[in-house]
Amino acid sequence: MKMHNFNSGPAILPQEVLDQAAEAVLNFNNIGLSILEIGHRTTWFGEVMTEARSLVKELMQLSDDYEVLFLHGGATTQFMQVPMNLLDDGETAAYSENGIWGSKAIKEAKLFGNVNVVASSKDKKHSYIVKNFNVPADAKYLHITTNNTVEGTQWHHIPGTNVPLVADMSSDIFSRPFDFSKFALIYAGAQKNMGTSGVTLVVVRKDVLGKVKRAIPAIMDYRNHIEAGSLLNTPPVFAVYVAMLTLGWIKKEGGLAEMGKRSKEKANLFYNTLDALPVFTPIVAKEDRSLMNATFAVKDPELEKEFLNLCKESGMVGVKGHRSVGGLRVSMYNALPLQSVQAICDLMKEFNEKHADVVMGNA
Ligand SMILES: *Cc1c(COP(=O)(O)O)cnc(C)c1O
């Protein structure tokens, strides 16, 4: 029996994507070769790459001003590749810091230019999102993290700004419709909501490129990847293939509008349950709660282990919180069925009933 997979990433994938990927490992498109054995410059893989890129453009409704790239190195590489390409020595970039991933992006950007941290929720352990702040007009760009995977907060609208907007969307990419034309550059590691690890999506509006004076190593220069159609060197062939399958699944299921609807439904069920159970406590500000990663805790920390054991016995994985935050976390990415959320909600109710007296007594 398949487990309820609440992992934060690499994370759950649709069953039919797994089935097709498994088949392709043995015999890709009936060509008598595995997807793992074909050259990246073959027509076979060329079609995969073209389809993956065109699905991204279609799902996000991007104009031809944008290019879609599949690169190596994870979102972490983008922490440096973005400023290397967009921020010159002596220039300033604005960063909003609402979680540990944003902090890491800031640290890397400082290697290339000046960083103005225009908003930070560090004072309260990133348990909320700073939504009002000013961006200096001369900032080269504003960088945000749309969903804070570790802390469990999420931007529920796109912040208005007059400078180019750059977003790390690693953990909520393709989970909801947006006006993506408001962004100059978007990046996302594939392993949370759009595939498996090893490939990173970069969507870039071409007009922001080619403005810095520094020499950029060839493999780090987005323009070279654009020119080569994401085939500058050997791409992660299998990871691109799994991304293509996942994007195809999203389209078939109804696209971003449908993903957004399902995400709301799952998150509503989860948070309504959480709010009704005194044994548990939420961690972050209600208005900033993430629809993707719900963080919470057992009010009495002594009982946490018991709850985690119960999860394990009930076939649930990935419920333990990130080591830097502690507590519990339930990730509800696109491929997670509503039934899995229902299952953990039922378990939480059961646990609440068992321990309600204890919590009341302690209060
Ligand atoms: C997971 C994650 C990262 C890091 O991704 P890697 O692919 O491991 O480099 C960066 N930002 C966010 C928001 C994430 O969730």
Ligand as a Chemical Component Dictionary entry (heavy atoms), coordinates in Angstrom:
data_LIG
# 
_chem_comp.id                   LIG 
_chem_comp.type                 NON-POLYMER 
_chem_comp.pdbx_formal_charge   0 
_chem_comp.three_letter_code    LIG 
# 
loop_
_chem_comp_atom.comp_id 
_chem_comp_atom.atom_id 
_chem_comp_atom.alt_atom_id 
_chem_comp_atom.type_symbol 
_chem_comp_atom.charge 
_chem_comp_atom.model_Cartn_x 
_chem_comp_atom.model_Cartn_y 
_chem_comp_atom.model_Cartn_z 
_chem_comp_atom.pdbx_ordinal 
LIG C1 C1 C 0 14.164 23.451 -1.302 1  
LIG C2 C2 C 0 14.298 24.904 -1.517 2  
LIG C3 C3 C 0 15.507 25.487 -1.968 3  
LIG C4 C4 C 0 16.748 24.671 -2.202 4  
LIG O1 O1 O 0 16.617 23.892 -3.314 5  
LIG P1 P1 P 0 17.825 22.980 -3.853 6  
LIG O2 O2 O 0 17.248 22.485 -5.138 7  
LIG O3 O3 O 0 18.057 21.921 -2.841 8  
LIG O4 O4 O 0 19.010 23.840 -4.050 9  
LIG C5 C5 C 0 15.522 26.843 -2.184 10 
LIG N1 N1 N 0 14.446 27.614 -1.975 11 
LIG C6 C6 C 0 13.273 27.093 -1.539 12 
LIG C7 C7 C 0 12.100 27.994 -1.317 13 
LIG C8 C8 C 0 13.169 25.729 -1.292 14 
LIG O5 O5 O 0 12.007 25.214 -0.858 15 
# 
loop_
_chem_comp_bond.comp_id 
_chem_comp_bond.atom_id_1 
_chem_comp_bond.atom_id_2 
_chem_comp_bond.value_order 
_chem_comp_bond.pdbx_ordinal 
LIG C1 C2 SING 1  
LIG C2 C3 SING 2  
LIG C2 C8 DOUB 3  
LIG C3 C4 SING 4  
LIG C3 C5 DOUB 5  
LIG C4 O1 SING 6  
LIG O1 P1 SING 7  
LIG P1 O2 DOUB 8  
LIG P1 O3 SING 9  
LIG P1 O4 SING 10 
LIG C5 N1 SING 11 
LIG N1 C6 DOUB 12 
LIG C6 C7 SING 13 
LIG C6 C8 SING 14 
LIG C8 O5 SING 15 
# 
